[in-house]
Amino acid sequence: MRIMRNILVVAALATLAACVSPQEQAARTAAERQADEIECKKIGFTEGTEAFADCMLRLKEIRAQEENTRALRRARTPSPWWGPYPGYPYRYYPPYYW
């Protein structure tokens, strides 16, 4: 019973840690945009031009692609809790007793 309670407490804390408030999300988005602006200015684009906007768009696309790649890797990573499953890197053969 005590183990189950501890598991539930850890699960609740993990769930709360994953929550992000709208203010935190807006701050993160603003920080990313500011970093992109600095990067585009560092490359040599002038703010307010079409080339600058294209640079900003490309950086945003790159970030989205990286997030997509991370999500795919997380989805393909086998869970250490469930053991071998179809598609696991090796075939699992149960021991045979003759």
Residue frames as a rotation matrix with the C-alpha (Angstrom) as fourth column:
MET 1
0.570 0.822 0.000 0.00
0.822 -0.570 0.000 0.00
0.000 0.000 -1.000 0.00
ARG 2
0.471 -0.466 -0.749 2.82
0.158 -0.791 0.591 2.36
-0.868 -0.396 -0.299 0.84
ILE 3
-0.614 -0.707 0.351 4.56
0.441 0.062 0.896 1.65
-0.655 0.704 0.273 -2.46
MET 4
-0.110 0.669 0.735 1.40
0.978 -0.059 0.200 2.49
0.177 0.741 -0.648 -4.39
ARG 5
0.789 0.399 -0.467 1.05
0.521 -0.837 0.166 5.78
-0.325 -0.375 -0.868 -2.50
ASN 6
0.001 -0.888 -0.460 4.67
0.097 -0.457 0.884 6.68
-0.995 -0.045 0.085 -3.30
ILE 7
-0.640 -0.182 0.747 4.14
0.714 0.217 0.665 5.87
-0.283 0.959 -0.009 -6.97
LEU 8
0.350 0.859 0.373 1.05
0.919 -0.393 0.044 8.08
0.184 0.327 -0.927 -7.07
VAL 9
0.661 -0.181 -0.728 2.90
0.261 -0.854 0.450 10.95
-0.703 -0.488 -0.517 -5.39
VAL 10
-0.454 -0.891 -0.021 5.77
0.216 -0.132 0.967 10.70
-0.865 0.434 0.252 -7.90
ALA 11
-0.432 0.368 0.823 3.30
0.902 0.152 0.405 10.56
0.024 0.917 -0.398 -10.81
ALA 12
0.680 0.720 -0.137 1.45
0.729 -0.684 0.021 13.62
-0.079 -0.114 -0.990 -9.51
LEU 13
0.349 -0.631 -0.693 4.68
0.077 -0.718 0.692 15.58
-0.934 -0.295 -0.202 -9.10
ALA 14
-0.665 -0.596 0.450 5.84
0.461 0.146 0.875 14.63
-0.587 0.790 0.178 -12.59
THR 15
0.010 0.767 0.641 2.49
0.988 -0.105 0.110 15.74
0.152 0.633 -0.759 -14.02
LEU 16
0.824 0.310 -0.475 2.68
0.438 -0.880 0.185 19.09
-0.360 -0.360 -0.861 -12.25
ALA 17
-0.061 -0.932 -0.356 6.28
0.139 -0.361 0.922 19.60
-0.988 0.007 0.152 -13.34
ALA 18
-0.603 -0.153 0.783 5.23
0.751 0.222 0.622 19.14
-0.269 0.963 -0.019 -16.97
CYS 19
0.495 0.865 0.081 2.62
0.856 -0.469 -0.219 21.91
-0.152 0.177 -0.972 -16.79
VAL 20
-0.741 -0.664 0.101 3.54
0.670 -0.720 0.180 25.25
-0.047 0.201 0.978 -18.31
SER 21
0.046 0.765 -0.643 1.55
0.513 -0.570 -0.642 28.38
-0.857 -0.300 -0.418 -17.65
PRO 22
0.690 0.277 0.668 0.55
0.723 -0.299 -0.623 30.64
0.028 0.913 -0.407 -20.56
GLN 23
0.911 -0.398 -0.104 2.88
-0.371 -0.904 0.210 33.35
-0.178 -0.153 -0.972 -19.22
GLU 24
0.110 -0.904 0.414 5.83
-0.215 0.385 0.898 30.93
-0.970 -0.187 -0.152 -19.23
GLN 25
0.154 0.017 0.988 4.98
0.830 0.540 -0.138 29.82
-0.536 0.841 0.069 -22.75
ALA 26
0.932 0.216 0.291 4.73
0.341 -0.793 -0.504 33.45
0.122 0.569 -0.813 -23.93
ALA 27
0.648 -0.758 -0.070 8.07
-0.546 -0.527 0.651 34.27
-0.530 -0.384 -0.756 -22.30
ARG 28
-0.039 -0.658 0.752 9.71
0.239 0.724 0.647 31.26
-0.970 0.205 0.129 -23.97
THR 29
0.455 0.289 0.842 8.28
0.871 0.049 -0.488 32.27
-0.182 0.956 -0.229 -27.37
ALA 30
0.996 -0.094 0.001 9.48
-0.093 -0.986 -0.138 35.85
0.014 0.138 -0.990 -26.92
ALA 31
0.340 -0.928 0.153 12.96
-0.429 -0.009 0.903 34.65
-0.837 -0.373 -0.401 -25.95
GLU 32
-0.001 -0.290 0.957 13.12
0.665 0.714 0.217 32.40
-0.747 0.637 0.193 -29.03
ARG 33
0.760 0.349 0.549 12.00
0.647 -0.491 -0.583 35.27
0.066 0.798 -0.599 -31.28
GLN 34
0.864 -0.488 -0.126 14.60
-0.425 -0.839 0.340 37.61
-0.272 -0.240 -0.932 -29.77
ALA 35
0.049 -0.868 0.494 17.32
-0.069 0.491 0.869 34.98
-0.996 -0.077 -0.036 -30.25
ASP 36
0.225 0.102 0.969 16.22
0.887 0.391 -0.247 34.55
-0.404 0.915 -0.003 -33.88
GLU 37
0.979 0.146 0.145 16.32
0.192 -0.903 -0.383 38.32
0.075 0.403 -0.912 -34.46
ILE 38
0.528 -0.848 -0.036 19.83
-0.534 -0.365 0.763 38.51
-0.660 -0.384 -0.646 -33.02
GLU 39
-0.057 -0.545 0.836 20.94
0.360 0.770 0.526 35.58
-0.931 0.331 0.152 -35.19
CYS 40
0.515 0.314 0.798 19.51
0.850 -0.067 -0.523 37.11
-0.111 0.947 -0.301 -38.38
LYS 41
0.975 -0.215 -0.045 21.11
-0.217 -0.976 -0.031 40.50
-0.038 0.040 -0.999 -37.59
LYS 42
0.280 -0.921 0.272 24.41
-0.328 0.174 0.928 38.73
-0.902 -0.349 -0.253 -36.89
ILE 43
0.101 -0.183 0.978 24.22
0.765 0.643 0.041 37.08
-0.636 0.744 0.205 -40.32
GLY 44
-0.848 -0.508 -0.149 23.79
0.339 -0.737 0.585 40.52
-0.407 0.445 0.798 -41.88
PHE 45
-0.304 0.819 0.486 20.10
0.812 -0.045 0.582 40.96
0.499 0.572 -0.651 -42.63
THR 46
-0.946 0.050 0.320 18.45
-0.152 -0.941 -0.303 44.32
0.286 -0.335 0.898 -41.99
GLU 47
-0.666 0.736 -0.122 15.36
0.512 0.333 -0.792 44.31
-0.542 -0.590 -0.599 -39.80
GLY 48
0.016 0.802 -0.598 12.15
-0.232 -0.578 -0.782 45.08
-0.973 0.151 0.176 -41.66
THR 49
-0.399 -0.191 -0.897 13.27
-0.909 -0.046 0.414 43.64
-0.121 0.981 -0.155 -45.01
GLU 50
0.663 0.662 -0.350 11.83
-0.725 0.685 -0.077 40.63
0.189 0.304 0.934 -46.78
ALA 51
0.056 -0.740 -0.670 15.15
-0.194 0.650 -0.735 38.80
0.979 0.171 -0.108 -46.45
PHE 52
-0.772 -0.288 0.567 15.08
-0.573 -0.072 -0.816 39.34
0.276 -0.955 -0.109 -42.67
ALA 53
0.129 0.910 0.393 11.54
-0.947 0.231 -0.224 37.93
-0.295 -0.343 0.892 -42.49
ASP 54
0.638 0.034 -0.769 12.65
-0.467 0.811 -0.352 34.95
0.612 0.584 0.534 -44.59
CYS 55
-0.472 -0.869 -0.147 15.57
-0.287 0.309 -0.906 34.38
0.833 -0.386 -0.396 -42.21
MET 56
-0.567 0.338 0.752 13.21
-0.811 -0.065 -0.582 34.46
-0.148 -0.939 0.311 -39.22
LEU 57
0.536 0.828 -0.161 10.85
-0.842 0.514 -0.161 32.01
-0.050 0.222 0.974 -40.94
ARG 58
0.309 -0.500 -0.809 13.67
-0.324 0.745 -0.584 29.61
0.894 0.443 0.068 -41.77
LEU 59
-0.752 -0.601 0.272 14.93
-0.428 0.131 -0.894 29.62
0.502 -0.789 -0.355 -38.18
LYS 60
-0.185 0.786 0.590 11.41
-0.913 0.085 -0.399 28.91
-0.364 -0.613 0.702 -36.96
GLU 61
0.679 0.406 -0.612 11.07
-0.658 0.706 -0.261 26.04
0.326 0.580 0.747 -39.45
ILE 62
-0.217 -0.845 -0.488 14.40
-0.296 0.534 -0.792 24.60
0.930 -0.027 -0.366 -38.31
ARG 63
-0.758 -0.024 0.651 13.27
-0.652 0.010 -0.758 24.72
0.012 -1.000 -0.023 -34.66
ALA 64
0.291 0.942 0.168 9.98
-0.906 0.327 -0.268 23.00
-0.308 -0.074 0.949 -35.56
GLN 65
0.519 -0.167 -0.838 11.83
-0.473 0.760 -0.445 20.29
0.712 0.628 0.315 -37.49
GLU 66
-0.615 -0.788 -0.019 14.18
-0.368 0.308 -0.877 19.69
0.697 -0.533 -0.479 -34.55
GLU 67
-0.462 0.538 0.706 11.21
-0.819 0.048 -0.572 19.36
-0.342 -0.842 0.418 -32.20
ASN 68
0.604 0.679 -0.418 9.58
-0.795 0.554 -0.248 16.94
0.063 0.482 0.874 -34.62
THR 69
0.070 -0.688 -0.722 12.75
-0.350 0.661 -0.664 14.85
0.934 0.299 -0.194 -34.74
ARG 70
-0.813 -0.355 0.462 12.95
-0.529 0.119 -0.840 14.78
0.244 -0.927 -0.284 -30.93
ALA 71
0.009 0.905 0.425 9.31
-0.910 0.184 -0.371 13.67
-0.414 -0.383 0.825 -30.72
LEU 72
0.641 0.184 -0.745 9.91
-0.599 0.727 -0.337 10.87
0.479 0.662 0.576 -33.22
ARG 73
-0.397 -0.855 -0.335 12.96
-0.318 0.470 -0.824 9.69
0.861 -0.220 -0.458 -31.30
ARG 74
-0.664 0.218 0.715 10.97
-0.727 0.034 -0.685 9.66
-0.174 -0.975 0.136 -28.06
ALA 75
0.416 0.909 -0.025 8.22
-0.876 0.393 -0.280 7.65
-0.245 0.138 0.960 -29.75
ARG 76
0.561 -0.244 -0.791 10.69
-0.424 0.735 -0.528 5.11
0.711 0.632 0.309 -31.17
THR 77
-0.520 -0.792 0.319 12.68
-0.679 0.156 -0.718 4.65
0.519 -0.590 -0.619 -27.97
PRO 78
-0.045 0.525 -0.850 11.70
0.220 0.835 0.504 1.40
0.974 -0.165 -0.153 -26.30
SER 79
0.542 0.307 0.782 10.38
-0.672 -0.400 0.623 1.61
0.504 -0.864 -0.010 -22.81
PRO 80
-0.569 -0.815 -0.113 12.75
-0.564 0.486 -0.668 0.03
0.599 -0.316 -0.736 -20.30
TRP 81
-0.443 0.450 0.775 9.76
-0.795 0.202 -0.572 -1.23
-0.414 -0.870 0.268 -18.34
TRP 82
0.527 0.850 -0.003 8.10
-0.741 0.458 -0.491 -3.50
-0.416 0.261 0.871 -20.87
GLY 83
-0.089 -0.633 0.769 10.99
-0.074 0.774 0.628 -5.56
-0.993 -0.001 -0.116 -22.23
PRO 84
-0.929 -0.354 0.110 11.25
0.060 0.151 0.987 -6.98
-0.366 0.923 -0.119 -25.74
TYR 85
0.179 0.972 -0.150 8.45
-0.106 -0.133 -0.985 -6.21
-0.978 0.192 0.080 -28.15
PRO 86
0.490 0.012 0.872 7.95
0.792 0.412 -0.451 -6.70
-0.365 0.911 0.193 -31.90
GLY 87
0.777 -0.283 0.563 10.58
0.226 -0.709 -0.668 -4.69
0.588 0.646 -0.486 -33.69
TYR 88
0.833 -0.546 0.090 13.02
-0.264 -0.249 0.932 -4.79
-0.487 -0.800 -0.351 -30.76
PRO 89
0.266 -0.787 -0.557 16.64
-0.963 -0.246 -0.111 -4.90
-0.050 0.566 -0.823 -31.98
TYR 90
-0.829 -0.538 -0.149 16.97
-0.547 0.836 0.024 -8.61
0.112 0.102 -0.988 -31.24
ARG 91
0.065 0.851 -0.521 14.65
-0.460 0.489 0.741 -11.55
0.885 0.191 0.423 -31.38
TYR 92
-0.331 -0.093 0.939 13.63
-0.937 0.154 -0.315 -12.96
-0.115 -0.984 -0.138 -28.06
TYR 93
-0.038 0.269 -0.962 13.57
-0.347 0.900 0.265 -16.72
0.937 0.344 0.060 -27.92
PRO 94
0.597 0.276 0.753 12.32
-0.797 0.101 0.595 -18.35
0.088 -0.956 0.281 -24.74
PRO 95
-0.501 -0.835 0.226 14.61
-0.851 0.523 0.046 -21.00
-0.156 -0.169 -0.973 -23.28
TYR 96
0.427 0.565 -0.706 13.92
-0.665 0.725 0.179 -24.51
0.613 0.393 0.685 -24.45
TYR 97
-0.180 -0.424 0.887 14.26
-0.885 0.464 0.042 -27.38
-0.429 -0.778 -0.459 -22.04
TRP 98
-0.055 0.079 -0.995 14.87
-0.751 0.654 0.093 -30.76
0.659 0.752 0.024 -23.72
